Amino acid sequence: MTEDEFGINAQKALNEYGEEVVKRFSRTARIKHKIEGKMRDSVTSGDLAKSLKYKLKKSGQFWYISFYSNVDYFEFIEEGVRG
């Protein structure tokens, strides 16, 4: 396998991974939770689930993937902070 073929395969694999992470995050963000005895959506607007994106970047021979959102509280959710 040439370096170019490896790079194309790595990029394809990271794209598939990014798409799957976004899909699962969106699904998880919409899960209902029991709050005060009633089933409630974990999100009210759905903005966070809709806003998650990913970006691939190549630096030298390495590929990097980063996830981002334009919703300001995304970093808190990503770190597991509630409230």
N, C-alpha and C positions, 0 to 999 in steps of 0.2 A: 504494500500500500504506500503510495507516494504521500508526501507531506500535504499536498493540495487535497488529495482524496481524504486524508485524515481530518483536515480542517473542515471540509464540507460535511463529513459525517459528524464531527463534533458540533458544528453549527446546527445541523438538523436535529441531533439529539437534545441540544439545549433548547431549541425552539419547541420541541415536543414537551420537554420538561416544564418550560415556562407556561405553555398553554394548559397543561394539566394542573399546575399549582394554582393558576388563576381560576380555573374551573372549580377546583376543590375548595378554594378559599371562598368563592362566591356561594357555593352550596352550603358551606359551614356557617357563613355569615347570616344565612337565612333560616337556620335551624330554630325551632321553637324551644323555649325553655320554660320550666315551671317557676313562676314568680308569684308569691303569695297565693299559692294554690290554684292559679290559673295558667293555662298555656299561653305564652306570649311570644311574639317574634323577638329575636335577639336584636334586630335592627328595625328602626321605624321607617326610614326613608329609602333604604337600599343604596344610598349614594356610595358607601364604602365598597360594597360588593361590586358595583358597576365601575368603580374608578381604578381598580387594581390593574396595573400594566407591568410589563417586563421589558427589559432592554438588554440586548447582547452587545458586547464590546470585545474587540480583539486587540490585544496589546502584545506585540511581538508574536510569539508562537502560542500564546495562551488566550483562551476564551473566558469571558466573565459574564455572569448574568446578574442583573440587579432588578429588584422589584420596587415599584414606587406607586404612589397614589397622590392625587391632588387634594384629598381630604386631609385636613390638618391633624386629625386624631389617629391617623393610620399608624404612626410610630408607636403610640401607646398600645394599640391592639396587637401590633407585631411583637411587642415585648411582653405581652400578657397582662397589662395593667387594666383593671376594671374600675369603673366608677367615675 
